[in-house]
Amino acid sequence: MGLPPYAANSRQSGSRTRRQDRPNIMVICVDQMRGDAMSCAGHPVVKTPHLDEIAGQGTRFARAYSATPTCVPARVALFTGQSQERHGRTGYRDGIPFTEAHPVTMQGMLREHGYQTQAIGKMHVFPERSRCGFDDVRLHDGFLHFGRRYGGRHLEANDDYLTWLRRQPGMDAHADYFDDGVGCNSMVALPCNRDEYLHPTNWVVHETLDWLQRRDPTVPFLSYVSFHRPHAPFNPPQWAWDQYYGRQRTEPPRGDWIDDFSEFRRDNYHQTVMGRLDPESHHRTTTGYYGLISHIDVQINRLLEGLADHELLEDTAIVFVSDHGDMMGDHDMYRKSVGFEGSAHVPMIVRPAPRFAPDAPRGAVVDDVTELRDIMPTVLEMAGVPIPETVDGASLVPYVQGTRPQSWRSEIHGEHTHFAQSLQWVTDGRRKYLWASAEGREQFFDLEEDPQELHNLVGDPGRQTEIDDWRRRLIGYLTDREEGYVADRGLVTGRPAQTERSDITALLGKGAG
């Protein structure tokens, strides 16, 4: 078993906590948080002092992306260290048995090499109780329509938070996280109508701190702390709501290209994915969203203090990431699935364990393009665990240690089925080329000069050589794909879009017993 190069720093005396030869690792994953939604990333409204503190103690990756920006395929990338070309999930599909489709995982590798592994919160896998390599899972996936209906509304079977909630003072056997009627894909937002300690965000931290007391102290651990929020429902505690509701009303950015998807527009519909809300409704939506982020931020501080109480903070590496973002009204879009920045750009921070990496830079910002599949190899290298050949992500540890790898990818390829077609894109975080398969709509953005993607440059005569180059890059990724998106070295429109590769589809419905 390999050990980290900094393991020589691992012995200390005078502590009641046994010191390990390898760092503990806490991966904090949030659901649907935009990459720009942190004050350390320059957001003009959102305040995240505790995430800023973690970033100030480690490295923030400013051009991090989710290549398949919805919950299911994004978490496959996170757990397997694979691009969609390898893991085969190119859209959102429930009901595919995770372990059969994706047997090699980050947590499974750590478990095989002596780590105690625990997941608390959202997994979004099938069957819902699949451990996917973890020793144990304490589960709250939020309002998953598939799980609720497939299980015949025996909701407690797939949700430990709900079981806990119904045991709390003042709650009864019918208490549900949907009691206030605020939907899991709705833009309707209001303050939480229960005491804050009953909120799912607090529950995830409570369960994590409880597990830290019960863990095996003789081995290092991987703690996967997975918040369902800031995904809707947008119902933060009252204090977090009040923090943002009184601010000035603003209009979201709208590009000169928003009519490209006008056939999917549903204005003033509370579950819209393409449409415009009235100004007050939009303001309430962003208030709820920002409030959930601030709520998570203070609960992360509660986690940090808990680690310190257990004398584990100096021994524990912290990775913070989101599975994807939320358009939040940008270009009259809400939710995710598209390749635009609000949806595909995610926060990513790696703070190494100080005792194992005392000389690592603090407050570093990396501008090279990174992706969710880079988390698994990063975690394995920090733990001194071999990176399996199934992984095509790359470890971020050199960046975290203050050096740039000798070679690094020049771009990433992203895609997702959405708007009744496949939405394809390629970016290096500075330029972005997008192609929609139904009619071959193309978009090209200069993200350095136009970070809000306001101006589609695809018709600019002065950029055609550059656009041709980016189109060729996408053709390279799509060549020989079974959907038939490429023929005669050109992109083919109108091909049926798939949510996964056919060998993955063949597993649909298995493992449900």
C-alpha positions in Angstrom: 0.0 0.0 0.0 1.5 3.3 -1.0 1.6 6.2 1.4 1.4 9.9 0.7 4.8 11.6 0.2 4.1 13.7 3.3 3.4 10.8 5.6 6.7 11.5 7.5 4.9 14.4 9.1 2.3 12.1 10.6 3.4 11.5 14.1 2.5 13.7 17.0 2.4 13.1 20.7 0.3 14.5 23.6 -3.1 14.0 21.9 -5.9 11.8 23.1 -6.7 11.0 19.4 -4.6 8.4 17.8 -2.6 9.8 14.9 -2.9 8.0 11.5 -0.3 7.5 8.9 -2.7 8.7 6.3 -5.1 11.7 6.2 -8.8 11.5 6.9 -10.7 12.9 3.9 -14.1 14.7 4.0 -15.7 15.2 0.6 -18.5 17.8 1.0 -20.9 17.7 -2.0 -23.8 20.1 -2.5 -26.5 19.8 -5.0 -27.1 22.4 -7.7 -24.8 25.1 -6.5 -23.4 27.4 -9.2 -19.6 27.9 -9.5 -19.9 31.7 -9.1 -22.1 31.5 -5.9 -19.4 32.1 -3.4 -18.0 35.4 -2.2 -14.5 34.2 -2.7 -15.4 33.7 -6.4 -16.5 37.4 -6.6 -20.3 37.0 -6.3 -21.8 40.4 -5.6 -24.6 39.1 -3.4 -23.9 35.7 -1.8 -21.9 35.6 1.4 -20.0 32.4 2.2 -17.4 33.3 4.9 -16.7 29.7 5.9 -16.3 28.4 2.4 -14.0 31.4 1.8 -12.0 30.3 4.8 -11.6 26.8 3.4 -10.5 28.2 0.1 -8.1 30.5 1.9 -6.5 27.4 3.5 -6.2 25.4 0.2 -6.7 25.7 -3.5 -9.8 26.9 -5.4 -10.3 25.6 -8.9 -11.9 28.6 -10.7 -12.7 26.8 -14.0 -14.3 23.6 -12.7 -17.1 22.0 -14.6 -19.7 19.2 -14.4 -19.5 17.5 -17.9 -23.0 16.0 -17.5 -24.8 18.6 -15.4 -27.7 16.7 -13.7 -27.6 14.7 -10.4 -27.4 11.1 -11.7 -24.6 11.3 -14.3 -22.7 13.9 -12.4 -22.5 11.7 -9.3 -21.4 8.8 -11.5 -18.5 11.0 -12.6 -17.7 12.0 -9.0 -17.8 8.4 -7.7 -16.0 6.7 -10.6 -13.4 9.3 -11.8 -14.7 8.8 -15.3 -15.8 11.0 -18.2 -19.1 10.2 -19.8 -17.2 8.6 -22.7 -16.2 5.9 -20.1 -19.1 5.7 -17.7 -21.7 6.0 -20.5 -24.3 8.2 -18.8 -25.1 11.1 -21.1 -28.4 12.2 -19.5 -30.7 11.8 -16.6 -32.1 8.3 -16.0 -33.3 6.6 -12.8 -33.6 2.8 -12.3 -30.1 1.7 -13.5 -28.4 -0.4 -10.8 -25.3 1.6 -9.9 -23.0 -1.1 -8.7 -23.6 -3.3 -11.7 -23.0 -0.4 -14.1 -20.1 1.2 -12.2 -18.4 -1.3 -10.0 -15.1 0.6 -9.3 -15.6 3.7 -7.1 -13.6 6.2 -5.1 -15.1 5.0 -1.8 -14.7 1.3 -2.7 -11.0 1.7 -3.4 -10.5 3.5 -0.1 -12.4 0.8 1.7 -10.3 -1.9 0.1 -7.2 0.0 1.3 -8.1 0.3 5.0 -10.3 3.4 5.1 -13.6 3.5 7.0 -16.1 5.0 4.5 -19.4 6.6 5.4 -21.9 8.5 3.3 -24.5 10.8 4.8 -27.1 12.7 2.8 -27.8 12.5 -0.9 -26.6 9.6 -3.1 -29.2 9.5 -5.9 -28.4 6.0 -7.0 -30.5 2.9 -7.7 -31.5 0.9 -5.7 -31.6 3.8 -3.3 -30.0 1.7 -0.5 -27.0 0.8 -2.7 -23.8 1.5 -0.7 -21.7 1.8 -3.9 -18.5 1.0 -1.9 -19.3 2.8 1.3 -19.4 0.8 4.6 -22.7 2.5 5.4 -25.1 5.1 4.1 -27.4 7.4 6.1 -29.7 8.6 3.3 -31.6 11.7 2.4 -32.0 12.1 -1.4 -34.8 14.7 -1.1 -38.0 14.4 -3.0 -37.2 11.8 -5.7 -40.3 11.0 -7.6 -38.9 7.7 -8.9 -38.1 6.5 -5.4 -41.3 7.7 -3.8 -43.5 6.0 -6.4 -41.4 2.9 -7.1 -41.4 2.1 -3.4 -45.2 2.4 -3.1 -44.8 5.5 -0.9 -43.0 3.5 1.8 -40.9 6.5 2.1 -38.9 5.6 5.2 -37.4 2.7 3.4 -35.4 5.1 1.3 -35.0 8.1 3.6 -33.3 8.1 7.0 -34.0 11.8 7.5 -37.7 11.2 7.2 -37.6 8.4 9.8 -35.7 10.8 12.1 -38.1 13.7 11.5 -41.2 11.7 12.4 -39.6 10.9 15.8 -39.0 14.5 16.7 -41.2 16.3 19.3 -44.3 17.8 17.7 -44.0 15.6 14.6 -46.3 12.7 13.7 -46.2 9.6 11.6 -47.3 11.6 8.5 -44.7 14.3 8.7 -43.0 14.8 5.4 -40.4 17.2 3.8 -43.2 18.2 1.4 -45.6 19.4 4.1 -45.2 23.1 3.1 -46.0 22.2 -0.5 -42.8 23.8 -1.9 -41.8 21.5 -4.8 -38.4 20.0 -5.5 -38.3 21.5 -9.0 -40.3 24.6 -8.4 -39.2 28.2 -8.4 -41.7 29.0 -5.7 -39.7 30.0 -2.6 -40.6 30.7 1.1 -38.9 30.5 4.5 -38.8 27.1 6.2 -41.9 26.7 8.4 -40.1 24.4 11.0 -37.5 24.9 13.6 -34.1 25.1 12.0 -32.7 22.0 13.6 -35.4 20.0 11.7 -34.1 21.2 8.3 -32.4 18.5 6.1 -29.2 20.6 5.9 -28.9 20.6 9.7 -29.7 16.8 9.8 -26.8 16.0 7.5 -24.4 17.8 9.8 -25.9 16.3 12.9 -25.6 12.8 11.5 -22.0 13.4 10.4 -21.0 14.7 13.9 -22.7 11.8 15.5 -20.8 9.4 13.2 -17.5 11.0 14.0 -18.1 10.0 17.6 -18.8 6.4 16.6 -16.2 5.9 13.9 -13.3 3.4 14.3 -10.5 5.5 15.6 -7.8 3.0 14.6 -8.2 3.6 10.8 -8.5 6.7 8.6 -11.9 7.7 7.2 -13.6 9.0 4.2 -16.7 11.0 5.1 -18.9 11.9 2.2 -21.1 14.7 3.4 -23.8 15.3 0.8 -26.3 18.1 1.1 -29.5 18.0 -0.9 -29.6 21.8 -1.0 -29.3 24.4 -2.5 -31.4 22.3 -4.9 -35.1 23.2 -4.6 -37.3 23.3 -2.6 -36.1 26.9 -1.9 -37.0 27.0 1.8 -34.1 28.3 3.9 -34.4 29.2 7.6 -36.0 32.6 8.2 -32.7 34.3 9.1 -31.1 33.2 5.8 -34.2 34.3 3.9 -34.1 37.7 5.5 -30.4 38.1 4.7 -31.3 38.4 0.9 -34.9 39.3 0.5 -34.5 43.0 1.2 -31.8 43.6 -1.4 -32.4 45.5 -4.6 -34.3 43.7 -7.4 -32.2 42.9 -10.4 -32.8 41.3 -13.8 -30.8 38.2 -14.7 -28.4 38.4 -17.8 -30.1 37.6 -21.1 -28.0 36.9 -24.2 -28.7 38.0 -27.7 -29.4 34.3 -28.6 -32.2 33.4 -26.2 -34.7 32.8 -29.0 -32.6 29.7 -30.0 -34.8 27.6 -27.7 -38.0 29.6 -27.8 -40.1 26.6 -28.7 -39.5 25.3 -25.2 -40.5 28.6 -23.5 -43.2 28.5 -20.7 -43.2 32.0 -19.1 -44.4 32.4 -15.5 -44.7 28.6 -15.0 -43.3 27.7 -11.6 -41.4 24.6 -12.8 -40.1 26.2 -16.0 -36.8 25.2 -17.5 -37.1 27.8 -20.3 -39.2 30.9 -19.5 -39.3 34.2 -17.7 -40.8 34.7 -14.2 -42.3 38.0 -13.1 -39.7 40.2 -11.3 -41.1 39.5 -7.8 -41.2 35.7 -8.3 -37.7 35.7 -9.6 -36.5 37.8 -6.7 -38.1 35.3 -4.3 -36.5 32.4 -6.1 -33.0 33.8 -5.9 -33.6 34.8 -2.3 -34.4 31.2 -1.4 -31.5 29.9 -3.4 -28.9 32.3 -1.9 -30.4 31.7 1.6 -29.9 27.9 1.2 -26.3 28.5 0.3 -25.7 30.7 3.3 -27.4 28.1 5.5 -25.0 25.4 4.2 -22.1 27.7 4.7 -22.8 28.1 8.5 -23.5 24.4 8.8 -20.1 23.7 7.2 -18.6 25.8 9.9 -20.4 23.6 12.4 -18.7 20.6 10.7 -15.3 22.3 11.0 -15.8 23.0 14.7 -16.9 19.4 15.2 -13.7 18.1 13.5 -11.7 20.4 15.8 -13.5 19.1 18.9 -12.5 15.6 18.0 -8.9 16.8 17.3 -9.3 15.8 13.7 -9.2 19.1 11.8 -5.5 19.1 11.2 -5.6 15.5 10.1 -8.5 15.8 7.7 -8.4 16.9 4.0 -11.5 18.7 2.9 -12.9 18.7 -0.7 -15.8 20.9 -1.5 -17.7 20.5 -4.8 -21.2 20.6 -6.4 -22.7 18.1 -8.8 -23.9 20.9 -11.1 -25.2 24.5 -11.0 -28.5 26.2 -11.6 -29.3 28.7 -14.4 -31.3 30.9 -11.9 -33.0 32.8 -14.7 -29.9 33.5 -16.8 -31.0 33.7 -20.4 -34.5 32.9 -19.3 -33.5 29.5 -18.1 -33.8 27.8 -14.7 -32.5 24.5 -13.3 -29.7 22.6 -15.1 -28.9 20.2 -18.0 -27.4 22.8 -20.3 -23.8 23.6 -21.0 -24.0 27.3 -20.1 -22.0 28.6 -17.2 -24.8 28.8 -14.6 -25.5 25.1 -15.1 -22.2 23.5 -15.9 -19.7 25.6 -13.9 -19.3 24.3 -10.4 -17.4 25.3 -7.2 -14.4 23.1 -6.4 -12.0 23.6 -3.4 -9.3 21.2 -2.1 -7.9 22.0 1.3 -5.2 19.4 2.2 -4.8 18.0 5.7 -2.4 20.6 7.3 -0.5 18.0 9.3 0.2 16.0 6.1 0.9 18.9 3.8 2.3 21.7 6.0 4.0 23.5 3.0 1.0 23.5 0.7 0.1 26.9 -0.6 -2.8 28.7 1.0 -5.4 30.7 -0.9 -4.2 29.5 -4.3 -6.5 29.8 -7.4 -6.1 27.5 -10.4 -7.3 28.6 -13.8 -6.8 25.3 -15.7 -10.0 23.6 -16.6 -11.0 20.8 -14.2 -14.0 18.4 -13.9 -15.8 16.2 -11.4 -14.0 13.1 -12.6 -10.8 14.7 -11.1 -12.1 14.3 -7.6 -11.6 10.5 -7.3 -7.9 10.4 -8.4 -7.2 13.4 -6.2 -8.7 11.7 -3.1 -6.9 8.5 -3.9 -3.6 10.2 -4.3 -4.0 12.1 -1.0 -4.8 8.7 0.7 -1.8 6.9 -0.9 -4.2 4.5 -2.7 -3.4 3.4 -6.3 -5.5 5.0 -9.0 -7.3 2.2 -11.0 -7.0 2.1 -14.8 -10.7 2.6 -15.1 -10.2 6.3 -14.1 -9.7 8.9 -16.9 -9.8 11.9 -14.5 -6.5 13.4 -13.3 -5.3 14.1 -9.8 -5.3 17.7 -8.6 -2.7 17.0 -5.9 0.2 18.7 -7.9 -1.8 21.9 -8.0 -2.7 21.6 -4.3 1.0 21.2 -3.5 1.9 24.3 -5.5 3.1 22.9 -8.8 1.4 22.6 -12.2 1.4 19.1 -13.8 3.8 18.6 -16.7 0.8 18.0 -18.9 -2.9 18.9 -18.5 -5.9 18.6 -20.6 -6.6 21.4 -23.1 -10.4 21.3 -22.7 -13.3 19.2 -21.5 -16.2 17.8 -23.4 -19.7 18.1 -21.9 -23.1 17.0 -22.9 -26.6 16.3 -21.8 -30.0 15.3 -23.3 -32.3 18.2 -22.9 -34.9 20.1 -25.0 -35.6 16.9 -26.8 -32.1 16.6 -28.2 -28.5 16.3 -27.2 -26.8 19.5 -26.1 -23.0 19.2 -26.7 -20.2 21.6 -25.7 -16.5 21.9 -25.5 -14.6 24.4 -23.3 -11.3 25.3 -21.8 -13.0 27.8 -19.5 -11.9 30.7 -21.7 -13.8 29.8 -24.9 -16.8 27.6 -25.3 -18.4 26.0 -28.4 -21.9 24.5 -28.1 -23.9 22.4 -30.6 -27.6 21.4 -30.3 -28.2 18.2 -32.2 -31.9 18.7 -33.3 -31.2 21.4 -35.9 -27.5 21.9 -35.5 -27.7 25.3 -33.7 -24.2 26.5 -32.9 -23.0 29.0 -30.3 -19.5 30.3 -29.5 -18.6 32.4 -26.5 -15.4 34.2 -25.5 -15.7 33.7 -21.7 -12.8 36.0 -20.9 -14.5 39.0 -22.5 -18.0 37.8 -22.1 -18.3 35.7 -18.9 -22.1 35.9 -18.9 -22.4 34.4 -22.4 -24.3 37.4 -23.7 -23.0 37.4 -27.3 -23.0 34.4 -29.6 -20.0 34.9 -31.9 -20.8 32.1 -34.2 -21.6 34.5 -37.0 -18.6 36.7 -36.5 -16.4 36.6 -39.6 -13.3 37.3 -37.6 -13.7 34.3 -35.4 -14.4 31.6 -38.0 -11.0 30.0 -37.9 -11.2 29.7 -34.1 -14.8 28.4 -34.3 -13.8 25.8 -36.9 -11.1 24.6 -34.6 -13.5 24.1 -31.7 -16.1 22.4 -33.9 -13.3 19.9 -35.0 -12.6 19.2 -31.3 -16.2 18.3 -30.7 -16.3 16.1 -33.8 -13.3 14.3 -32.4 -15.2 13.5 -29.2 -18.3 12.4 -31.1 -16.7 10.3 -33.8 -17.7 6.6 -33.7 -20.4 7.3 -31.1 -23.3 4.9 -31.4 -25.8 7.8 -31.8 -24.3 8.7 -35.2 -23.6 12.3 -34.5 -20.7 12.4 -36.9 -20.5 11.3 -40.6 -18.0 12.3 -43.3 -16.1 14.3 -40.7 -19.1 16.5 -40.0 -21.8 16.9 -37.4 -25.1 15.2 -38.2 -28.4 16.7 -37.0 -31.6 15.1 -36.1 -30.2 11.9 -34.6 -32.2 10.4 -31.7 -30.6 11.4 -28.4 -29.8 8.9 -25.7 -29.6 9.3 -21.9 -27.0 6.5 -21.7 -25.0 4.1 -23.8 -26.9 1.0 -25.0 -25.0 -1.4 -22.7 -26.0 0.7 -19.7 -29.6 0.8 -20.9 -29.6 -3.0 -20.9 -29.3 -2.9 -17.1 -32.4 -0.9 -16.7 -34.7 -2.2 -13.9 -32.2 -4.8 -12.7 -31.2 -4.9 -9.0 -34.5 -3.8 -7.7 -35.2 -6.8 -5.5 
